[in-house]
Amino acid sequence: MELQGKVAFVTGSTRGIGLEIAKAFAKEGANIVLNGRSEIAAELIQEIESYGVKCIGVSGDISDFDQASKMIKETEENLGPVGILINNAGITNDKLMLRMTADDFDKVLKINLVGTFNMTQHVLKKMLKQREGAIINLSSVSGLIGNVGQANYAASKAGVVGFTKSVAREVAPRGITCNAIAPGFIQTDMTDVLSDKIKEQVTQNIPMQRFGQVDDVAQTAIFLAKNSYITGQVINVDGGLVMHG
């Protein structure tokens, strides 16, 4: 798919991986929708527009079906139909299973998995009519191999994988791709809070012997959006942490 002039909606894009993905698509000439729960800072919009593209900020809760619908309608009214959806928004709430409450479990699944469903549902109708589109869902290596204290998060991200493959099968005949990216340990605000000891332990388990960068994930999203014959795949961006076969 040619990205120039397309509308790319990136959920959870006010910082970290989401913001880097938004910047990468802007550099490719795509018009950008920044998204978060609170109002989007004017400085972020201006930064994206500095790449010579259009950018709007659309705030709302992706876990709410009606709010998700409203955000897509607002996008269509201001920029046109969404051609690329990157379901990046997600939360963690790590606790050991015996200490995890039902609410701890539900909240993570509501954002990470139900939110992905909500946003995808609302963009698909226009994509199907246009017979073109790219949906990229952010999963995680935790969703592939599990992780101690992350039963909720791992379940949500494993769900994203199954969701991705099912949607890919449904929409492929209309020329729409649906893929997932499973990041490993990426250097962000979330990983910066880890102690040096934990970082060292984690690094020892990564064949590349280092954390990834947000641009590693962003460039993978660009690759998937451009390729019209790759669909239903999960690309691990993890320095070799998870290997199969």
N, C-alpha and C positions, 0 to 999 in steps of 0.2 A: 504494500500500500504506500502511495505517495503521501507523506505527512504534511507537506506544505498546504496551509489553509484549512486543514482538518481541525475539528474541535476536540481537544483532549481534556477530559474531566478526570482529575486526580483527587481521590478522597484522602483526607488526612494529609494535606499537602502544605501545612504551614511551617513544617520543620523536618529535619532528618531525611529519611529515604524519600518520602513523598515530595518534599520541596525539590530535592535533587532531580527526581523524575520529571517534575514540572519544568525545571530549567532545561533539562536535556531535550524535551519535546519542543520547547520554545526555540531552542537553537536550531532545531530542524524545520522551523517555520510553522509549527502548529499553534493555533490559538488555544489559550489555556484557561481552564476553570480551576481556581484554587478553592479548596474546601476545608472547613473545620467547624467545630461546634460553636465557636464564638465568632465575632465579626473579624473579617480578614483585614490585616493591617495594610494601610495605603502604601507603605514602603515596599511590601512584598509584591503588590500589584505593579508598582512602578518598576521594580527590579525585573520582573518578567517582561514588561512592555519594552524595556530597554533593548531587548533582542529583536525589536521590530515587529512584534505580533500583538494581537489583542489579548487582553486578560481581564477577567472579572473574578470577584470573590463571592462565593455562594456559601452561606453558613447554614448549618442545620444538622440534625441528628440522623445519620444513615440508618440507625436501627429502628426508626419510626417509618413505617411504610408510606404514610401520607406526606411526611416531610421530605422523604426521598423523591416522591413524585413531584412535589412543589419545586425542589431544587433543579430537577431535570427540565421542567417547564420554564423556569426562570432562565436557564441556560439557552434553551431553544429560542426564547423571545429575544435574547440579547446577542447571541452568537450564531445560532442555528443548531441543527441536530448534532448530537454527540457522535463522533465517528470513532473515537477511541476512549474506552473506559478503563481506568486503572483503579481497581479496588484495593487501595493501600491501607486505609484507616484500620487501626486495630489497637487493642489494649491487652495488658497482662494483669493478672492478680494472683501471683504465685503463692501457693500454700500446699502443705502436705495434704494428701487426700483426707485423712482423718480430721483435719482441722478446717477443711473447706466446707463452707456453707452452701446451701442450695442457691442462695443469692449470688455468691462468689462465682459459681458455675454458670448460672443463667446470664449474668451481665456480660461475661466474656464471650459466650456464644452469641448473644444478642448483637453485639457490635461486630465481631469478627466474621460470623457466618451468616446470620440473618441479614446484617447490613449489606453483605455482598449479594445476597439474593435480591434484596430490595432495589439496589441500584441497577443491577443487571436486568431485572424485570422491566424497569421503567425506560431503559434505553433500547431494549431489543425491538420494540414495535417499529421504530423509525429505521433501525439498522436492517431489519428484515425487508422493509419496503425498498430500501436503497440497494439491497443485495451486496452490502459491503459493511465492514466494521471489524474492530479488534477489541477484545475484552481480555484484560490481563489482571489476574488475581494474585495477591500476595499471600502465599502460604508461609511455611517455615520448615526448617529441618526438624523442629520439634513435632510437627505434624507427620513426619515420615518415620521417626525413630523413637518419639516420646522423650520426656525429660522429667526428672524428679521434681515434684512440686508444681508441675504444669499440666495436670490432668485436664483442667478446663481449657487452657490455651492450646495444648496439643490436640485435643478433641476438636476444637474449632478449626484449627488449621488442617487437620486431616479431613474434616468435612469440606473445606474449601477445595481440596484435591478432588474428592468425589464429585462435588458440584461442577468443577471445571470440566472434568471429563464427560459428564452427562450433557452439559450445555453444549460442549464442542460437537458432540454427536448430533444434537438436535439442529444446530444452526449451520453446520458445514455445507449443506446443500444450497444455502443462500449466500455463500461466499464470505461468511463471518467466521473469524478465528476466535478461539478461547483457550488461553494457556495460563499456566501458573508459574510463578517464580518462588523458590524456596530459599530464602537467604539463610546463611549460617550466622556466625558472629561478625557483625558489621560495626565499624566504629561510628557510633552515634552518641547522642546525649544519654541514651539508655544504657549503653555499655560503658560509658565514661565513669559511671558511678561505681563500677566494680572495683574491688580492691586489686592491688598489684599482684597479690598472691593468686587470686582467682583468675586474673587475666593470664598469668604465667601457666597455670594448670590447664586452662582452656587451650592456649596456644600450643601446648605440647601434644594435644590431640588433633590438631589441624595439620594435615600433611604440608600445606604451604607455610606453616610456622608463623602465621600472622593473621590479624583480623582483616576482613575485607573493608573496602571503602564504599561510601554511598554511590559513587559513580559506577562501581562495578554492577550494582543492581540496576541503576538507571540505563546503562548501555544495553543491558539484557532486555529491558522493556522496549527500547528503541528497536532492537533486532527483531523481537517478536511482533511488534506492530507493523514493521515493514514487510515481513515475510508472509505471503498469502497462502502458503502451502504447509505451514507448520501449525498444527492445532491439536488440542487434547494433551499437551505435554506439560511436564513439570521440570523446570530447569533449576538445578541446585546451584546457587551462587554461594559456595561455602568453603572454598579452598581445599576441597577434597575430603571434608569432614564425613560426608555420607557417600559411600560408594556401594554400588550394587553390582553383582556379577563377579 
